[in-house]
Amino acid sequence: MKKSREQKHIVYITDENYSMPTVVSIISLIESNSSASYYDVHVLGNGLSQHTKEMIESVGNEYVTCNVISVPQNKYKKMAENCLTEGIHVTDTALYKFDIANILASVEQVLYLDSDILVCQDISGLFAIELFEYYLAAADEMGDELNEDGKSMLASRIGIHSSTYFNSGVMLLNLRRLRRENVIKELLEYRSSRINYFMDQDAFNGVMYGRRLKLPCCYNFRTALFDIMLPEEIGEKFYHKKYMAVKDCLSDQKIIHL
């Protein structure tokens, strides 16, 4: 018997240069969909060629459909110029994250995924999370460190006195609440007038501090950790277990962030 359709929404943002990694990520979602959940994948495209649009929309199967939504080119180009991190590689396209609630105006909840994401296990359980008063659910930035006073270094440098700071590459967003409370305006104002070391991440943390539901790190595992930590160190710090090899660590992750 075929399952009744219950829509689960996922959104990516890409430009022409990142279109292929986006497709790879969508394919990883399809191949990991062991629960045969129905996903509507929305790809917000900046300056995509017709060939690329057709390629993205051709990906999918009976459970996963993909559609491309064109957004204005260089909409936030000027706003993107005031990052403080030298050599930052994220383009202004990342700032379209602020507009998701408006672009997907009829969607109440969506899972945002960066394009350098691999979905390694079924993630349908994420959509059972009740956000209630929270703006979003997201995992801590695994590359963060604590100051001597126990506060997050990444949060402290933007003026937030918190022990945590989240990564914006995987976010379960409460779009209905973001629209109702006009949080989009707050994000844009922060990005224009406050401290920004990252393209969008500082703004999300600055505006949504205290309104974030914490996800386990397995939903946004940063592979860059392998450059600075051994697998056993990663296991002890984040998972309260001991990994003897990289493959053992990776086998526990639901979403890998490259």
C-alpha positions in Angstrom: 0.0 0.0 0.0 1.4 3.4 -1.0 2.0 5.8 1.9 -0.2 9.0 2.1 1.8 12.1 1.2 3.0 14.2 4.2 5.1 17.0 2.9 8.5 17.5 4.4 10.2 20.6 3.0 14.0 21.0 2.4 15.7 24.1 1.0 19.1 24.7 -0.6 20.7 27.9 -1.9 23.1 27.7 -4.8 24.7 29.6 -7.7 26.2 28.2 -10.9 29.5 27.4 -9.3 28.0 25.3 -6.5 25.2 23.6 -8.5 27.0 20.3 -8.8 27.7 19.9 -5.1 24.0 20.8 -4.5 22.9 18.0 -6.8 25.3 15.5 -5.0 23.8 16.5 -1.7 20.2 16.0 -3.0 21.2 12.6 -4.3 22.6 11.7 -0.9 19.3 12.6 0.6 17.5 10.4 -1.9 19.8 7.4 -1.2 19.4 7.8 2.6 15.6 8.0 2.6 15.1 4.5 4.1 11.7 5.6 5.6 10.4 6.4 2.1 9.4 9.9 3.3 8.1 12.4 0.9 10.4 15.4 0.4 9.8 18.6 -1.5 13.2 20.1 -2.2 13.3 23.8 -3.1 16.5 25.1 -4.6 16.9 28.9 -4.5 19.0 29.6 -7.5 21.1 32.7 -8.2 22.0 33.2 -11.8 21.5 29.6 -12.8 21.7 28.6 -16.5 18.7 26.9 -18.1 20.8 23.7 -18.4 21.5 23.8 -14.6 17.9 24.4 -13.7 16.8 21.4 -15.8 19.6 19.3 -14.3 18.5 20.1 -10.7 14.8 19.6 -11.4 15.5 16.2 -13.1 16.9 14.8 -9.9 14.4 12.9 -7.7 12.2 9.9 -7.6 8.7 9.0 -6.5 9.4 10.3 -3.0 11.6 13.3 -3.7 10.7 16.2 -6.0 13.0 19.2 -6.8 12.1 22.6 -8.0 14.3 25.7 -8.7 13.2 29.1 -7.5 15.0 31.9 -9.2 16.1 34.8 -6.9 17.6 38.2 -8.0 21.3 38.2 -8.8 23.5 40.1 -6.5 20.6 41.1 -4.3 22.9 41.3 -1.2 26.2 42.0 -2.9 26.8 45.3 -1.1 25.6 43.9 2.2 28.1 41.0 1.9 31.1 43.3 1.7 31.5 43.9 5.5 32.8 40.5 6.7 35.8 40.6 9.0 37.3 37.2 8.4 40.1 37.5 5.9 39.8 35.2 2.8 36.2 34.2 3.6 35.0 32.0 0.7 31.2 32.2 1.1 29.4 34.3 -1.5 26.7 36.8 -1.0 24.2 34.1 -2.1 24.4 32.8 1.4 22.5 35.8 2.6 19.4 34.5 0.8 19.0 32.4 4.0 17.5 35.5 5.5 14.7 35.5 2.9 13.6 31.8 3.1 10.5 32.6 5.2 9.3 35.1 2.6 10.3 33.1 -0.5 8.6 29.9 0.8 5.6 31.9 2.0 3.2 29.0 2.3 5.6 26.7 4.1 5.5 26.5 7.9 8.6 24.6 8.6 11.7 23.8 6.4 15.0 22.1 6.8 17.8 24.3 5.4 20.9 22.5 4.2 24.2 23.9 2.9 25.3 22.6 -0.5 28.4 21.0 1.0 26.3 18.5 2.9 26.1 14.8 2.6 23.0 13.0 4.1 24.3 9.7 5.4 21.3 8.3 7.2 17.6 8.7 7.2 16.7 12.2 8.6 12.9 12.0 8.6 13.0 12.1 12.5 14.1 15.7 12.3 10.6 16.7 11.0 8.9 15.3 14.1 10.6 18.0 16.2 8.1 20.5 17.7 9.7 23.9 17.6 6.9 25.7 19.4 8.4 29.0 20.6 11.8 28.4 19.1 12.9 30.1 15.9 15.0 27.1 14.8 16.8 23.9 15.7 20.5 23.7 15.0 23.7 22.0 16.2 26.6 23.7 18.0 29.5 24.8 15.9 31.9 22.0 16.6 35.0 24.1 15.8 34.2 26.5 18.6 36.2 26.7 21.8 35.4 28.0 25.3 37.1 31.0 27.0 38.5 30.8 30.5 35.2 31.9 31.8 33.4 29.0 30.0 31.9 31.2 27.3 31.9 30.5 23.6 34.8 32.3 21.8 32.7 32.7 18.6 29.7 34.1 20.6 31.9 36.3 22.7 33.5 38.0 19.7 30.1 39.3 18.5 29.1 40.4 22.0 27.0 37.4 23.1 27.8 35.9 26.5 26.8 32.3 26.0 28.5 29.0 26.3 27.2 27.9 22.9 27.2 29.2 19.3 25.4 27.3 16.5 26.4 26.4 12.9 24.0 27.7 10.3 24.7 25.0 7.7 21.9 22.8 8.9 18.8 24.5 10.4 15.3 23.4 11.0 13.5 26.7 10.6 10.1 27.7 12.1 9.1 29.8 9.1 5.6 30.6 10.5 7.1 32.2 13.6 9.9 34.0 11.6 7.3 35.6 9.4 4.9 36.5 12.3 7.6 38.2 14.3 9.4 39.8 11.3 12.7 38.2 12.3 13.8 38.6 8.6 14.0 42.3 9.2 16.1 41.8 12.4 18.5 39.5 10.5 19.0 42.1 7.7 19.5 44.9 10.2 22.1 42.9 12.2 24.0 42.0 9.0 24.1 45.6 7.9 25.1 47.2 11.2 26.7 44.7 13.6 29.8 42.5 13.8 30.1 39.9 11.1 33.0 37.4 10.9 30.9 35.0 8.8 28.6 35.7 5.9 25.3 34.8 7.7 26.2 32.8 10.8 26.9 35.6 13.2 23.6 37.3 12.2 21.6 34.1 13.0 23.3 33.7 16.3 23.0 37.4 17.2 19.3 37.6 16.4 18.2 34.1 17.5 20.2 33.8 20.7 18.1 32.1 23.3 15.5 31.0 20.7 17.4 28.0 19.3 16.6 24.3 20.1 19.9 22.4 20.2 20.3 19.5 17.8 22.8 16.7 18.4 26.1 17.1 16.6 25.4 14.0 14.4 23.0 16.2 12.4 25.9 18.6 11.4 29.2 16.9 11.8 32.1 19.1 10.6 34.7 17.0 8.8 37.2 19.9 9.3 37.6 18.5 12.9 39.8 15.7 11.5 42.4 18.4 10.7 42.8 19.3 14.4 41.6 16.4 16.4 42.0 12.6 16.5 38.9 10.4 16.2 39.1 9.4 19.9 39.2 13.0 21.0 36.2 13.9 18.9 34.3 11.0 20.4 35.1 11.9 23.9 34.3 15.6 23.5 31.1 15.4 21.5 29.7 11.9 21.9 30.9 10.5 25.2 32.3 7.5 23.4 35.7 6.4 22.0 36.2 6.2 18.2 39.3 4.3 17.2 39.2 5.3 13.5 37.8 8.0 11.2 35.4 5.5 9.6 34.0 4.6 13.1 33.3 8.2 13.8 31.7 8.9 10.4 29.5 5.8 10.6 27.6 7.5 13.5 26.8 10.7 11.7 23.4 11.4 10.0 24.6 14.6 8.2 28.2 15.3 7.3 29.2 18.9 6.6 32.2 19.1 4.3 
